[in-house]
Amino acid sequence: MEVLNEDTFKELLENKQYRALRERLANLEPTHIADLLASISIDEAVIAFRLLPKSLAISVFDDMDGAFQNQLLEAFSDQAARDFLEAMPPDDRTELLDEVPAKVARRLLQILSPDQRRVTVQLLGYDEETAGREMTPLFVDLHSYMTVTQALERFRQLAINRETVYECYVMDRRRYLIGTVSLKDLVIADPNAKVSDIMKPDPPFVSTNTDREDVARELREHNLLAIPVVDTEQRLVGTITYDDVVDIMEREATEDIYRFGAVPGTERGYFASRIFSVVRRRTPWLFLLIAVSMVIAPIIFKQEELLAGAWILTAFIPLVIAAGGNVGAQSATVVIRGLATGEVNPRRARAVVLREVGIGAIMGVALGIVALGLVYAFGRNLEAATVVGITLVGISVMATLVGGALPFIFRLLKIDPALVSAPFLTTVLDIFGVSLYFGIARLVL
């Protein structure tokens, strides 16, 4: 693959050597072209972008960050924007209109042709994060009564502008999905055979209101390149392809990570958002955590007499607090991820939580023994070392119980398990850890 450095790219553009530049760009990877366009002014980027073949331009556009995509679209003339948008697959176009500001989305929607606008509005009408919003309505559909010859003829007519053509979807006269047939099976079949004779009946499918995470799981479990989407009346209305599922999984993983870190996501993407917008979204969580954490202060304040007689306990409060939060976050992370990938079945919640508690007990004993030795070496106080060691066993067991159980409880309440944020979980376990610490200290000392 040819490499075009930034200096040569700018030189060709400044000297208006557009033919040479077009030839050089056509041999580059889309990600490389996107980086080159980001290095110049938006007016120059529009000129260079217009030199690209449409199929390559769409791939390059996908590799740009949201802010640059928005700038590029705003700089296009209406005709240029219309040509570009109508060359995009309908599902990609819908995703783009979801991400740009409302004012830009309205302008882009208005300049589309009536047919393309109707398709786009239909997709935008489905709920966010559902199969209906993610699907493409362009696919190769066949009827069961067709002969193989007729099916191949229809395939040639439709395949030219379809995103995936390796699997065709068979419908009856009412457009109900009844089977699938691969391109390979069509090519090798007897030309006079009926499509109904060579199709695979009862294929897996999803409905337009299926959550996009469930769509990704279905497609992965059945090892498909695409999965059909049916409406509420079981009529075939679209498909979701494997490349769309990769995007879905990436967005869902990013969303879950942000939620678990108590960092609310934004429509434009975290790093493309304005600083004050990010601060406004993150600060309420931190205020809430401060308020919850204030519960620890009176707990410690009430231990004045105990701490006066055993001041060494004060030195190990951070150790106890850190252990609970870290162990709990680990358990919550593995359970949330297991639920997201389907590796963990909610019906096995009890077994999974008990397993985590068992792991917590073993880790707690190991941590307790190590801490007992270190604390004794530090202060030569066997009673204080015993308090720290026993506390670490107790907090590890409780942390794995809470961290393992909360995602299942949230799932049962129809709440995204990823909302079991690490800061919130850590704060709750901090309160428990400090209370347990001083409770054990009073018993031992």
C-alpha positions as CSV (number, residue, x, y, z in Angstrom):
1,M,0.0,0.0,0.0
2,E,1.4,3.4,-1.0
3,V,2.3,5.9,1.7
4,L,1.6,9.6,1.1
5,N,3.3,11.9,3.8
6,E,1.7,15.0,5.0
7,D,4.1,17.4,3.3
8,T,3.7,15.9,-0.1
9,F,-0.1,15.9,0.4
10,K,-0.2,19.6,1.2
11,E,2.2,20.4,-1.6
12,L,0.0,18.7,-4.2
13,L,-3.1,20.4,-2.8
14,E,-1.5,23.9,-2.7
15,N,-0.2,23.5,-6.3
16,K,-3.6,22.3,-7.4
17,Q,-2.3,19.1,-8.9
18,Y,-5.7,17.5,-8.4
19,R,-5.3,14.6,-10.9
20,A,-2.0,13.4,-9.3
21,L,-3.5,13.9,-5.8
22,R,-6.6,11.9,-6.8
23,E,-4.5,9.0,-8.0
24,R,-2.3,9.0,-4.9
25,L,-5.3,9.2,-2.5
26,A,-7.1,6.3,-4.3
27,N,-4.3,3.9,-3.2
28,L,-4.3,4.9,0.5
29,E,-6.1,3.3,3.5
30,P,-9.2,5.3,4.6
31,T,-7.7,5.9,8.1
32,H,-4.6,7.4,6.5
33,I,-6.7,9.7,4.3
34,A,-8.8,10.8,7.3
35,D,-5.6,11.7,9.2
36,L,-4.3,13.8,6.2
37,L,-7.6,15.7,5.9
38,A,-7.6,16.5,9.6
39,S,-4.2,18.1,9.2
40,I,-5.4,20.9,6.9
41,S,-8.1,23.6,7.0
42,I,-11.7,22.6,6.5
43,D,-11.9,24.5,3.1
44,E,-8.9,22.5,1.8
45,A,-10.3,19.3,3.3
46,V,-13.6,19.8,1.3
47,I,-11.6,20.1,-1.9
48,A,-9.5,17.0,-1.2
49,F,-12.5,15.0,0.0
50,R,-14.4,15.7,-3.3
51,L,-11.5,14.1,-5.2
52,L,-12.2,10.7,-3.6
53,P,-14.4,8.0,-5.3
54,K,-17.7,7.8,-3.5
55,S,-17.1,4.3,-2.0
56,L,-13.7,5.4,-0.7
57,A,-15.2,8.7,0.5
58,I,-17.8,6.9,2.7
59,S,-15.1,4.8,4.3
60,V,-12.9,7.8,5.0
61,F,-15.9,9.7,6.4
62,D,-16.5,6.8,8.9
63,D,-12.9,7.1,10.2
64,M,-13.2,10.8,11.0
65,D,-14.1,12.0,14.5
66,G,-17.6,13.4,15.0
67,A,-16.6,17.1,15.2
68,F,-14.7,16.9,11.8
69,Q,-17.6,15.1,10.2
70,N,-19.9,17.9,11.2
71,Q,-17.6,20.6,9.9
72,L,-17.2,18.8,6.6
73,L,-21.0,18.5,6.1
74,E,-21.6,22.1,7.0
75,A,-19.0,23.2,4.4
76,F,-20.6,21.1,1.6
77,S,-23.1,22.7,-0.8
78,D,-26.6,21.2,-0.7
79,Q,-26.0,19.3,-3.9
80,A,-22.7,17.9,-2.8
81,A,-24.1,16.9,0.6
82,R,-27.1,15.3,-1.1
83,D,-24.9,13.2,-3.5
84,F,-22.7,12.0,-0.6
85,L,-25.6,11.2,1.8
86,E,-27.6,9.2,-0.8
87,A,-24.5,7.2,-1.7
88,M,-24.3,6.0,2.0
89,P,-26.1,2.9,3.2
90,P,-29.4,3.9,4.8
91,D,-28.3,2.6,8.3
92,D,-25.0,4.5,8.2
93,R,-26.9,7.7,7.1
94,T,-29.3,7.3,10.0
95,E,-26.5,6.9,12.5
96,L,-24.9,10.1,11.1
97,L,-28.1,12.1,11.4
98,D,-28.3,10.8,15.0
99,E,-24.9,12.2,15.9
100,V,-24.8,15.6,14.2
101,P,-26.5,18.6,15.9
102,A,-30.3,18.9,15.4
103,K,-29.9,22.0,13.1
104,V,-27.6,20.2,10.8
105,A,-29.7,17.0,10.8
106,R,-32.8,19.0,9.8
107,R,-30.9,20.5,6.9
108,L,-29.5,17.2,5.7
109,L,-32.9,15.5,5.9
110,Q,-34.5,18.3,3.8
111,I,-32.1,18.0,1.0
112,L,-32.5,14.3,0.5
113,S,-34.7,13.0,-2.3
114,P,-38.3,12.1,-1.3
115,D,-37.6,8.3,-1.5
116,Q,-34.4,8.5,0.5
117,R,-36.0,10.9,3.0
118,R,-38.9,8.5,3.5
119,V,-36.5,5.6,4.2
120,T,-34.4,7.7,6.6
121,V,-37.4,9.0,8.5
122,Q,-38.7,5.4,8.8
123,L,-35.4,4.3,10.4
124,L,-35.3,7.4,12.7
125,G,-38.8,6.5,13.8
126,Y,-37.6,3.4,15.7
127,D,-36.5,3.7,19.3
128,E,-32.8,4.4,19.9
129,E,-30.5,1.4,20.5
130,T,-33.0,-1.0,18.8
131,A,-32.6,-3.2,15.8
132,G,-35.0,-1.0,13.8
133,R,-32.6,2.0,14.2
134,E,-29.5,-0.1,13.3
135,M,-30.9,-2.1,10.3
136,T,-30.6,-1.4,6.6
137,P,-33.8,-1.8,4.6
138,L,-31.8,-2.8,1.5
139,F,-31.4,-6.6,1.0
140,V,-31.9,-9.3,-1.6
141,D,-35.4,-10.7,-1.1
142,L,-36.8,-13.7,-3.0
143,H,-40.2,-15.4,-3.1
144,S,-40.6,-19.1,-2.4
145,Y,-42.5,-19.7,-5.6
146,M,-39.6,-18.4,-7.8
147,T,-37.5,-20.8,-9.8
148,V,-33.7,-20.6,-9.4
149,T,-33.4,-18.9,-12.8
150,Q,-35.9,-16.2,-11.7
151,A,-34.2,-15.9,-8.4
152,L,-30.8,-15.3,-10.0
153,E,-32.2,-12.7,-12.3
154,R,-33.7,-10.9,-9.4
155,F,-30.4,-11.2,-7.6
156,R,-28.6,-9.5,-10.5
157,Q,-31.1,-6.6,-10.4
158,L,-30.8,-6.0,-6.7
159,A,-27.3,-6.9,-5.7
160,I,-25.6,-3.8,-7.3
161,N,-26.6,-1.5,-4.4
162,R,-27.0,-4.0,-1.5
163,E,-24.6,-4.0,1.5
164,T,-24.4,-7.8,1.7
165,V,-25.4,-10.3,-0.9
166,Y,-24.2,-13.7,0.3
167,E,-27.5,-14.5,1.9
168,C,-30.9,-14.0,0.3
169,Y,-34.1,-13.9,2.3
170,V,-37.2,-15.9,1.2
171,M,-40.7,-14.5,1.8
172,D,-44.1,-15.8,1.1
173,R,-46.8,-13.7,-0.7
174,R,-47.5,-11.8,2.6
175,R,-43.8,-10.9,3.0
176,Y,-43.5,-13.1,6.0
177,L,-39.9,-14.4,6.4
178,I,-39.9,-18.2,5.8
179,G,-36.3,-19.1,5.0
180,T,-32.9,-18.1,3.6
181,V,-30.8,-19.3,0.7
182,S,-27.1,-18.6,0.1
183,L,-25.7,-17.3,-3.1
184,K,-23.7,-20.5,-3.4
185,D,-26.8,-22.7,-3.2
186,L,-28.5,-20.6,-5.9
187,V,-25.5,-20.9,-8.2
188,I,-25.1,-24.7,-8.0
189,A,-28.8,-25.5,-7.9
190,D,-30.9,-26.9,-10.8
191,P,-32.1,-23.8,-12.7
192,N,-35.7,-25.2,-12.8
193,A,-35.8,-26.0,-9.0
194,K,-38.0,-23.9,-6.8
195,V,-36.5,-21.6,-4.2
196,S,-38.7,-23.3,-1.6
197,D,-36.9,-26.6,-2.4
198,I,-33.4,-25.3,-1.6
199,M,-34.0,-22.7,1.1
200,K,-33.2,-23.2,4.8
201,P,-36.5,-22.9,6.7
202,D,-37.1,-21.0,10.0
203,P,-34.0,-18.9,10.1
204,P,-33.1,-16.9,13.3
205,F,-34.3,-13.3,13.2
206,V,-34.8,-10.3,15.5
207,S,-37.7,-7.8,15.7
208,T,-37.4,-4.1,15.1
209,N,-37.7,-3.4,18.9
210,T,-35.0,-5.9,19.9
211,D,-32.2,-4.2,21.9
212,R,-29.1,-3.8,19.8
213,E,-27.0,-5.7,22.4
214,D,-29.3,-8.7,22.0
215,V,-29.0,-8.4,18.2
216,A,-25.2,-8.6,18.5
217,R,-25.4,-11.6,20.7
218,E,-27.9,-13.4,18.3
219,L,-25.7,-12.8,15.3
220,R,-22.6,-14.0,17.1
221,E,-24.2,-17.1,18.5
222,H,-25.5,-18.2,15.1
223,N,-22.3,-17.2,13.3
224,L,-24.1,-15.2,10.7
225,L,-22.9,-12.5,8.3
226,A,-26.3,-10.8,8.6
227,I,-29.5,-11.4,10.5
228,P,-33.0,-10.5,9.2
229,V,-35.2,-8.0,11.1
230,V,-39.0,-8.3,11.1
231,D,-41.7,-5.8,12.2
232,T,-44.4,-6.4,14.8
233,E,-46.5,-8.2,12.2
234,Q,-43.5,-10.6,11.4
235,R,-42.9,-9.1,8.0
236,L,-39.3,-8.8,6.8
237,V,-38.2,-5.1,6.8
238,G,-34.4,-5.1,7.0
239,T,-31.2,-6.8,8.0
240,I,-28.3,-6.1,10.3
241,T,-24.9,-7.0,9.0
242,Y,-21.8,-8.2,10.8
243,D,-19.9,-4.9,10.4
244,D,-22.9,-3.1,12.0
245,V,-22.7,-5.5,14.9
246,V,-19.0,-4.8,15.4
247,D,-19.9,-1.1,15.7
248,I,-22.7,-1.9,18.1
249,M,-20.5,-3.9,20.3
250,E,-17.9,-1.1,20.4
251,R,-20.5,1.5,21.3
252,E,-22.0,-0.7,24.0
253,A,-18.7,-1.5,25.5
254,T,-17.7,2.2,25.6
255,E,-21.1,3.1,27.1
256,D,-20.7,0.4,29.8
257,I,-17.2,1.5,30.7
258,Y,-18.4,5.2,31.0
259,R,-21.3,4.2,33.2
260,F,-19.2,1.9,35.4
261,G,-16.8,4.8,35.9
262,A,-19.7,7.1,36.7
263,V,-18.9,9.2,33.6
264,P,-22.1,9.9,31.7
265,G,-21.6,9.6,27.9
266,T,-22.5,12.2,25.4
267,E,-24.2,12.1,22.0
268,R,-21.1,13.6,20.3
269,G,-18.6,11.4,22.1
270,Y,-16.7,12.2,25.3
271,F,-13.5,13.7,23.7
272,A,-15.4,15.7,21.2
273,S,-17.6,17.3,23.8
274,R,-17.0,20.8,25.3
275,I,-15.1,20.9,28.6
276,F,-17.9,22.6,30.5
277,S,-20.4,20.1,29.1
278,V,-18.3,17.3,30.5
279,V,-17.9,19.0,33.8
280,R,-21.6,19.5,34.1
281,R,-22.3,15.8,33.5
282,R,-19.6,14.4,35.8
283,T,-19.9,16.8,38.8
284,P,-23.3,15.7,40.1
285,W,-22.0,12.1,40.5
286,L,-19.1,13.4,42.5
287,F,-21.3,15.6,44.7
288,L,-23.5,12.6,45.4
289,L,-20.4,10.5,46.3
290,I,-19.1,13.2,48.6
291,A,-22.5,13.3,50.4
292,V,-22.5,9.5,50.8
293,S,-18.8,9.5,51.9
294,M,-19.7,12.0,54.7
295,V,-21.3,9.1,56.5
296,I,-17.8,7.8,57.3
297,A,-16.9,11.0,59.2
298,P,-19.3,10.5,62.2
299,I,-18.3,6.7,62.3
300,I,-14.7,7.7,62.8
301,F,-15.5,10.6,65.1
302,K,-17.3,8.2,67.5
303,Q,-14.2,6.1,67.9
304,E,-12.2,8.9,69.6
305,E,-11.8,6.9,72.8
306,L,-10.7,3.7,71.0
307,L,-8.3,5.6,68.8
308,A,-6.8,7.4,71.7
309,G,-5.8,4.1,73.3
310,A,-4.8,2.4,70.0
311,W,-3.6,5.2,67.7
312,I,-1.9,2.7,65.4
313,L,-5.4,1.8,64.0
314,T,-5.6,5.2,62.3
315,A,-2.6,4.4,60.1
316,F,-4.4,1.4,58.4
317,I,-7.8,3.0,57.7
318,P,-6.8,3.7,54.1
319,L,-5.7,0.1,53.6
320,V,-9.1,-1.2,54.7
321,I,-11.0,1.3,52.6
322,A,-8.9,0.5,49.5
323,A,-9.3,-3.2,49.8
324,G,-13.1,-3.2,49.9
325,G,-13.4,-0.9,46.9
326,N,-10.9,-2.8,44.8
327,V,-12.3,-6.3,45.5
328,G,-15.9,-5.2,45.0
329,A,-15.0,-3.4,41.7
330,Q,-13.4,-6.6,40.4
331,S,-16.4,-8.7,41.1
332,A,-18.8,-6.2,39.6
333,T,-16.7,-5.9,36.5
334,V,-16.6,-9.6,35.7
335,V,-20.3,-10.1,36.4
336,I,-21.3,-7.0,34.3
337,R,-19.2,-8.1,31.4
338,G,-20.5,-11.7,31.7
339,L,-24.1,-10.5,31.5
340,A,-23.2,-8.3,28.5
341,T,-21.6,-11.1,26.5
342,G,-24.1,-13.7,27.5
343,E,-21.5,-15.8,29.3
344,V,-23.4,-15.4,32.5
345,N,-27.1,-16.4,32.6
346,P,-29.3,-14.5,35.1
347,R,-30.9,-17.8,36.0
348,R,-27.5,-18.8,37.5
349,A,-27.2,-15.7,39.6
350,R,-27.1,-17.6,42.9
351,A,-24.3,-19.9,41.7
352,V,-22.3,-17.0,40.3
353,V,-22.6,-14.9,43.4
354,L,-21.7,-17.8,45.7
355,R,-18.7,-18.5,43.5
356,E,-17.6,-14.9,43.8
357,V,-18.0,-15.0,47.6
358,G,-15.9,-18.1,47.7
359,I,-13.2,-16.4,45.7
360,G,-13.5,-13.4,48.0
361,A,-13.1,-15.6,51.1
362,I,-9.9,-17.2,49.7
363,M,-8.5,-13.8,48.6
364,G,-9.5,-12.3,52.0
365,V,-7.6,-15.0,53.9
366,A,-4.5,-14.5,51.8
367,L,-4.7,-10.7,52.1
368,G,-5.3,-11.0,55.9
369,I,-2.3,-13.2,56.5
370,V,0.0,-10.9,54.5
371,A,-1.4,-7.8,56.2
372,L,-1.1,-9.3,59.6
373,G,2.6,-9.9,59.1
374,L,3.2,-6.4,57.6
375,V,1.2,-4.6,60.2
376,Y,3.0,-6.4,63.0
377,A,6.4,-5.7,61.5
378,F,5.4,-2.0,61.2
379,G,4.0,-1.4,64.7
380,R,5.0,-4.5,66.8
381,N,1.3,-4.6,67.9
382,L,-0.2,-8.1,67.5
383,E,-3.7,-7.0,68.5
384,A,-3.7,-4.2,65.8
385,A,-2.3,-6.6,63.2
386,T,-5.1,-9.1,64.1
387,V,-7.8,-6.5,63.7
388,V,-6.5,-5.5,60.2
389,G,-6.2,-9.2,59.2
390,I,-9.7,-10.2,60.3
391,T,-11.2,-7.0,58.7
392,L,-9.6,-7.8,55.4
393,V,-11.2,-11.2,55.4
394,G,-14.6,-9.8,56.2
395,I,-14.5,-6.9,53.8
396,S,-13.3,-9.2,50.9
397,V,-16.3,-11.5,51.5
398,M,-18.7,-8.6,51.7
399,A,-17.2,-6.8,48.7
400,T,-17.5,-9.9,46.4
401,L,-21.1,-10.5,47.7
402,V,-22.2,-6.9,46.9
403,G,-20.2,-6.5,43.7
404,G,-21.4,-9.9,42.4
405,A,-25.1,-9.5,43.4
406,L,-25.8,-5.8,42.5
407,P,-25.6,-6.3,38.7
408,F,-28.1,-9.2,38.9
409,I,-30.4,-7.0,41.1
410,F,-30.2,-4.2,38.6
411,R,-31.0,-6.6,35.7
412,L,-34.0,-7.9,37.7
413,L,-35.2,-4.3,38.1
414,K,-34.8,-3.7,34.3
415,I,-31.9,-1.3,34.9
416,D,-28.7,-1.5,32.9
417,P,-26.2,-3.4,35.2
418,A,-23.5,-1.1,34.0
419,L,-25.0,1.6,36.2
420,V,-23.4,-0.2,39.2
421,S,-20.7,2.4,39.0
422,A,-17.3,1.7,40.5
423,P,-17.2,5.0,42.5
424,F,-20.7,4.3,44.0
425,L,-19.8,0.7,44.8
426,T,-16.5,1.8,46.3
427,T,-18.1,4.4,48.5
428,V,-20.7,2.0,49.9
429,L,-18.0,-0.6,50.7
430,D,-15.9,2.2,52.3
431,I,-18.7,2.8,54.8
432,F,-19.1,-0.9,55.5
433,G,-15.3,-1.4,55.8
434,V,-14.8,1.4,58.3
435,S,-17.7,0.2,60.4
436,L,-16.5,-3.4,60.3
437,Y,-12.9,-2.3,61.1
438,F,-13.9,-0.5,64.3
439,G,-16.4,-3.1,65.3
440,I,-13.7,-5.8,65.2
441,A,-11.3,-3.4,67.0
442,R,-13.6,-3.0,69.9
443,L,-14.0,-6.8,70.2
444,V,-10.3,-7.5,70.0
445,L,-9.0,-4.5,72.0
